[in-house]
């Protein structure tokens, strides 16, 4: 992950939080509101929509942008749903822990130690945890498979491309690349 991408991620986190905490009370749509509506449009069940709605504002905003990019690149409903859910296991982890996680390169392995260690550990494990959470909430088998491949790609830098490469496309877009 490049320094420029890290700086962009931190700025996006700050903007989403500012929108949610400062502008939403004044009537602006909450961060990622379009993603919630997109889940409705895609026919996602209530449990999946609630999972998304409980996410941190930064994750909702980023997931909404990612799903829109996948749609423009020809992604289908299962890919969009996977994109909208992929960071939901991060929960409402605090902003400072998120910024530290991004600045340390968004690692996916090892143990997070020191300040905010437990929160940073949740961020390191989110890609693996979301598979079980999404399956339990009723995501389609293909969306779960995409999330599984994405977790493997994020953890190991490799992915089983036995499928159609949807996880690799999602990973590339989420990492600041183009599909």
C-alpha positions, 0 to 999 in steps of 0.5 A: 500500500503506497503512502499516497493511498494511506493518506487518501484513506485517512482523509476519507475516514476523517471526511466520513466521520465529519459527515456523520457527526457534524453534517447529518444532524443538520440534515445531510444524508449519513455517510454511505446512505446510498450503500444502504439503499443499494442493498435494498435495491439488490434485494438483500435481506434485513439482517444484511442491511442491518449489518451494513447500517451498524458499520462505522461511517468510514466503512459505509462510505468506502464500501459504497464507493467500492460497490459503485466502482464494481458496478461500473466495471460490470460487477453483479449483485453478489459482487456488490453485496460482498463489497458493501459487507467486506468491512462490516466486521470492523464494527464501530472500532474507533477513529484513532485505532483506524488511523494507526492501522492505516498508517502501519500499512493495514496489516492482516496478520500477527498480533497488534500490541501497544496502544489500542491493541485490541481495536487494532487486532479487530481491524487485522482480523476483519476480513476473516471474521466477516465471512462467518458473519455474512454467512450467518446473516444470509449472504448468498453462497457466491457473496460468501465465496467472494468474501472468503477469497478476499480474506485469503488475498488480504492475508496472504497476497494470493487468492484461489482464482477457481471462480471468476476473479471477483475477489481479485477485482474487489481487492484491486479496487479497494487497494486504490487500483482500477479493475 
